Amino acid sequence: MANKQPKALLLADWLESVWMQYAAEDDGQMMQSATELRRLYQVNQELIEALETITDYFEYHDQSGYDAQEKALAALRKATE
């Protein structure tokens, strides 16, 4: 069965596992990288939610075709591919 966890979180887990194996040789950068990947993943989720709200607003008010909506939709497609 394939893991459904997002790639950023899989990479963060991998970095932590590698860090645990080589902690004595590492200056903490792998653990910091894993923490940063998780933080950026969370920020990305919040941005996706905000973009969905914006696109829903335009759709509800039947204002399709506006530049802001098109940019929001393009960003959503890129963030969720």
Residue, then its C-alpha position, 0 to 999 in steps of 0.5 A: m500500500a502506497n504511503k499517502q503522506p505528502k512528499a515534504l513530510l516524507l522528506a522531513d521524516w527521512l531527514e530525521s531518521v538519517w539525523m538519528q543515525y549520524a547525530a554525532e557527526d551532524d551539527g543539527q542541520m538535518m534536524q533543522s531542515a526537517t523542521e523547516l520542511r514541516r513548517l513550510y508544508q503547514v504554511n503551504q496548506e494555509l495558503i491553499e486554504a486562503l486561495e480556495t476561499i478567494t476562488d470560491y468568493f469569485e465563483y459565488h459572486d459569478q465574477s470569473g475571469y478576473d486576473a486575481q482569480e486566474k492567478a489564484l487558480a493557477a497557484l492552486r493547481k501548482a500547489t496541489e499537483 
